[in-house]
Amino acid sequence: MPHGAFHYCFGSKRELFAAILRNGLDVPLEKSWILLSPSTHPEDAFRILLRGYWDDVVADPRRELVLSELTNHALRDDALRGLPAWESGLYRERIAKHLSELAERTGSEVLIPHTDLAEMILSAILGATTSWLSHGEDETARRTLDHFAGVFARFIHPREATVAADL
């Protein structure tokens, strides 16, 4: 890209990195959301959503590698150091919104703060992605995410069951 075009689009290298990282946040889950209903068990709901996320990762592994490399570069660059924390915060925020939508669609309640469960989910998907980029074993990654779905489901309960338990 010519230097002038870069500065026309971005005021700094930080703005460019932020735009790339922000673009990486957009994982289309529409096909997954339509599969959820009040009768969907929480573990199945997490499995459906994690598989939707994973389909996006597998569709473009080079994008995942570039995002990982940019994040690692930003951690080592003083001018960019705050970007990974900013990106992580946006991911947590997005996942917390997804948790609210999951609870609404399945008639469930999240038993711990949404931000805590969002951090757990973020750690799991980033770890699974990094591991997969290393070994490339699709089935291992899918099984791992399925196991995580079971773990995350422990923090979600149907509202009716929660109300009945309180009586």
Sequence and secondary structure as in RCSB ss.txt:
>XXXX:A:sequence
MPHGAFHYCFGSKRELFAAILRNGLDVPLEKSWILLSPSTHPEDAFRILLRGYWDDVVADPRRELVLSELTNHAL
RDDALRGLPAWESGLYRERIAKHLSELAERTGSEVLIPHTDLAEMILSAILGATTSWLSHGEDETARRTLDHFAG
VFARFIHPREATVAADL
>XXXX:A:secstr
  HHHHHHH SSHHHHHHHHHHHTT    HHHHTT  TTS HHHHHHHHHHHHHHHHHH HHHHHHHHHHHHHHH
H TTTTHHHHHHHHHHHHHHHHHHHHHHHHHTEEESS HHHHHHHHHHHHHHHHHHHHHH  HHHHHHHHHHHHH
HHHTTEEEHHHHHHHH 
